[in-house]
């Protein structure tokens, strides 16, 4: 009887061990199964920083493989569409404004209930909101206006704090022009007429209030009535009179790297995205010389700069639950964790779009200024990003270049662009 009991016990023990072993194997197999996600990036200059962020995230989440796919913004739209049509859609994607969000809305995960959403700057969240759904998370705080050389202003006896109206700005430009020889200036401005994006950014200063500083109103608008057309024309005439010519062939390298950096012009129209390149040339220029002046597009609103998010990040809702969670966790890592924020600030050189950021961690003074403008609700939003597909690069920019070159009048410029805006919006809405 004892022998039988021992045999029975041995069999049971063996079966238990086999069961535990198989259970262990099954558990290990699940643990070793990787969750593969892809981030589709349209900013080539941040690719290396994103790869580092992905590597750090993977260390904390060894069950995740995160791939960063980078395509420049010039080709990004077509490349992203190709991924979707070939059924290789990414887990996360950078989208440019509400037209992109609207185009991909059937694929985008609704993020209103994510804890990260509550941490974001509310003014920036609307850039990814459509039909009362949070379909895109803001990428970072960027802004633009007239960058100026503080040292040149000081030598000219000009206090930028005294510029409180458009008329004051005109006086400053004329004062600088009179002192060109003494200051060693080639001209007051170096406006990049060759770059379509610069023309679009310049236009952005004057378009926000026409749509009541509301991204969704801008996206729904059927007409562009040039509410601030007169003021944009005044700025354009002033700038064209006092810029290095020929304006329509002025490119970024000559404008920023050659002229502005070397104290040959006092101002350029640019954004805080030039900071990384200037830092590489001379960090002291960014810290000591680089300033940002507002633009007086609306007399009743005072001087403002445009600040917001040029990009939003969407998450593909058609992926598995595990991939969606890993994607939103990565966004949380980027913007909520100390390690992630440090990478965003120091390597991507982008301002995290969160409310409770320690402002002193933002390296460039002009970037701190832009972040504070958004916090204080003093910045004009990026409503220009919500224009109809094709309008900015197919109509606004080339026609503005024609105006600067004297090929068309301002009246013709307004008429052509208004007509194109309405027609392109009609086509957009007809295709929905």
HELIX and SHEET records of a PDB file:
HELIX    1   1 UNK A    2  UNK A   32  1                                  31    
HELIX    2   2 UNK A   44  UNK A   46  5                                   3    
HELIX    3   3 UNK A   47  UNK A   60  1                                  14    
HELIX    4   4 UNK A   73  UNK A   85  1                                  13    
HELIX    5   5 UNK A   97  UNK A  103  1                                   7    
HELIX    6   6 UNK A  105  UNK A  107  5                                   3    
HELIX    7   7 UNK A  115  UNK A  119  1                                   5    
HELIX    8   8 UNK A  122  UNK A  125  1                                   4    
HELIX    9   9 UNK A  126  UNK A  128  5                                   3    
HELIX   10  10 UNK A  150  UNK A  155  1                                   6    
HELIX   11  11 UNK A  160  UNK A  162  5                                   3    
HELIX   12  12 UNK A  166  UNK A  178  1                                  13    
HELIX   13  13 UNK A  180  UNK A  183  1                                   4    
HELIX   14  14 UNK A  196  UNK A  207  1                                  12    
HELIX   15  15 UNK A  209  UNK A  211  5                                   3    
HELIX   16  16 UNK A  215  UNK A  220  1                                   6    
HELIX   17  17 UNK A  229  UNK A  241  1                                  13    
HELIX   18  18 UNK A  247  UNK A  249  5                                   3    
HELIX   19  19 UNK A  252  UNK A  252  1                                   1    
HELIX   20  20 UNK A  253  UNK A  260  3                                   8    
HELIX   21  21 UNK A  272  UNK A  274  5                                   3    
HELIX   22  22 UNK A  275  UNK A  284  1                                  10    
HELIX   23  23 UNK A  285  UNK A  289  3                                   5    
HELIX   24  24 UNK A  321  UNK A  336  1                                  16    
HELIX   25  25 UNK A  338  UNK A  346  1                                   9    
HELIX   26  26 UNK A  359  UNK A  361  5                                   3    
HELIX   27  27 UNK A  365  UNK A  375  1                                  11    
HELIX   28  28 UNK A  383  UNK A  386  5                                   4    
HELIX   29  29 UNK A  391  UNK A  391  1                                   1    
HELIX   30  30 UNK A  392  UNK A  396  3                                   5    
HELIX   31  31 UNK A  397  UNK A  404  1                                   8    
HELIX   32  32 UNK A  410  UNK A  430  1                                  21    
SHEET    1   A 5 UNK A  64  UNK A  70  0                                        
SHEET    2   A 5 UNK A  35  UNK A  41  1                                        
SHEET    3   A 5 UNK A  92  UNK A  95  1                                        
SHEET    4   A 5 UNK A 312  UNK A 315 -1                                        
SHEET    5   A 5 UNK A 137  UNK A 138 -1                                        
SHEET    1   B 2 UNK A 129  UNK A 130  0                                        
SHEET    2   B 2 UNK A 133  UNK A 134 -1                                        
SHEET    1   C 3 UNK A 267  UNK A 271  0                                        
SHEET    2   C 3 UNK A 142  UNK A 149 -1                                        
SHEET    3   C 3 UNK A 290  UNK A 293 -1                                        
SHEET    1   D 3 UNK A 267  UNK A 271  0                                        
SHEET    2   D 3 UNK A 142  UNK A 149 -1                                        
SHEET    3   D 3 UNK A 306  UNK A 308 -1                                        
END                                                                             
